[in-house]
């Protein structure tokens, strides 16, 4: 359901995308870079949209000053998938 908290397992495509956008930690022009996740790392996320086919769009929380949104994510235990928080 929209607004639910889930756990999202970062996939290699997530790590690659984030490292291209923010290629290093630390600080750039006073903006804190934080630590970017790696593939396989589980991060908290919020459901922002439930799609008609059962997939979900998520806002993934990072330890960085950038945001990460993923679309059309399926439920499961693999990389690039989410699991409900019980």
N, C-alpha and C positions, 0 to 999 in steps of 0.2 A: 504494500500500500504506500502511496505517496507519503513521504516524511518518515518512513521507517528507517531505522538504523540497521545496516548490514555490514558484514565483513567482506571486503573485496581482495582477492589475491592478484597482486600485480603480475602482469605478463611481460614478456620480453618487449613487446611493442610499446607498452606503457613506459618502461625504463628508457627505451631508445628515444621516444618522443620527448620525454622530460629532459633527458640529457642534451638533446638538440636545442631545446628552448632555453634551458638553464644549465650550461655545460660545466659549471663548477659550483661548489658550495662557497661559503664565506659571505662577503658583502660586496655589492656593486652599487656605487652611488648612494651608499647608506641603506640599501635594501638588503635585508638579511636573506641569505640564500638557504640556510638550513641544510638538511641532509636529504638528498633525494633517495627514494626507495629503489630497490633492485627487484628483478623478477623473482617471484616466489614469496615476497614479503606480503603479509596480510595487513591491510590498512582499513580503518573504519570509513564507512561511506554512508551517505543519505540517499534514499530513493527520491529522485526528482520527477520521474514520470514512469507510469506503467503503460506499456505498449499493448496493443490488441493481441499480438502474437505471444504474450506472456513474458517477453523480455523486459528489461528495465533500464532506464537511464540513471546514472549515479553521479553524485558529486563526491569524489574521493578526497579525504582529508590527508594532507601531507605535512611533514615537519619542514616546511619551507614557506616562503611568502608568495607562492604561486598556487593557483588552483588546478585541479585536474578533474575533468568530466569524461565519463565513458558512456557510450550509447549501445543499446541493443545487447545488453549483457544477460547471459543465461545463468540460472542457478546451478551450482555444482561445486566440487572441491578442487577443480583444476585452476591453472593460471588463466587470468582473464575472466574468471567467474566469481559469483558472489554466494555467500551463505547467510541465511537469516541469523540474527542474534537471538538466542533463547534465554 
